[in-house]
Amino acid sequence: MPAQLKRTIAELEARIIEQDSLIAGQNERIKNLSQKLQQKKEELHAIEKMSSKPGQGLDEALEDLKKEKLEKTNKNMEALI
């Protein structure tokens, strides 16, 4: 009986490891999708900003967006340091 319990425990541990691996992969995909969503939100923000400034083209609006994003990233990095 103890040998069977050891096998059962080993099988359960293996399944847990497999599930942990699957969850880690799902988490990575979720992070990637979240980053893509954030990028799309930023692009939408740039387009909305462009519409509020009729003379500004999409390229300029996207450049402004990149600048804002870099400034935000810099602030976050400064806060971490």
C-alpha positions in Angstrom: 0.0 0.0 0.0 2.7 2.6 0.8 4.3 2.0 -2.6 1.0 2.7 -4.3 0.6 5.9 -2.2 4.1 7.0 -3.3 3.2 6.5 -6.9 0.0 8.4 -6.5 1.8 11.2 -4.8 4.4 11.3 -7.6 1.7 11.3 -10.3 -0.1 14.2 -8.5 3.1 16.1 -8.2 3.8 15.6 -11.9 0.4 16.9 -12.8 0.8 19.9 -10.5 4.1 20.7 -12.3 2.4 20.4 -15.7 -0.4 22.6 -14.6 2.1 25.2 -13.2 3.8 25.2 -16.6 0.5 25.7 -18.4 -0.5 28.5 -16.1 2.9 30.2 -16.6 2.4 30.0 -20.3 -1.1 31.5 -20.0 0.2 34.3 -17.8 2.8 35.1 -20.4 0.1 35.2 -23.1 -2.1 37.4 -20.9 0.8 39.8 -20.4 1.4 40.0 -24.1 -2.2 40.6 -24.8 -2.3 43.3 -22.1 0.7 45.0 -23.7 -1.0 44.9 -27.1 -4.2 46.3 -25.6 -2.3 49.1 -23.9 -0.6 49.9 -27.3 -4.0 50.1 -29.0 -5.3 52.3 -26.3 -2.4 54.6 -26.7 -2.9 54.7 -30.5 -6.6 55.5 -30.0 -5.6 58.3 -27.6 -3.2 59.6 -30.3 -6.0 59.5 -32.9 -8.4 61.3 -30.5 -5.8 63.9 -29.7 -5.2 64.4 -33.4 -8.9 65.0 -34.0 -8.9 67.7 -31.3 -6.0 69.4 -33.2 -7.2 69.5 -36.8 -3.9 70.7 -38.2 -1.9 67.9 -36.7 -1.3 64.8 -38.7 -1.4 61.2 -37.6 2.4 60.9 -37.7 2.8 64.0 -35.4 0.1 62.6 -33.0 1.9 59.2 -32.9 5.2 61.0 -32.3 3.6 63.0 -29.4 2.3 59.7 -28.1 5.7 58.1 -28.2 7.2 61.1 -26.4 4.5 60.9 -23.7 5.1 57.1 -23.4 8.9 57.6 -23.0 8.4 60.4 -20.5 6.1 58.1 -18.5 8.6 55.2 -18.7 11.4 57.5 -17.6 9.4 58.6 -14.6 8.7 55.0 -13.7 12.3 54.1 -14.0 13.3 57.1 -11.8 10.8 56.0 -9.2 12.3 52.5 -9.2 15.8 53.9 -8.8 
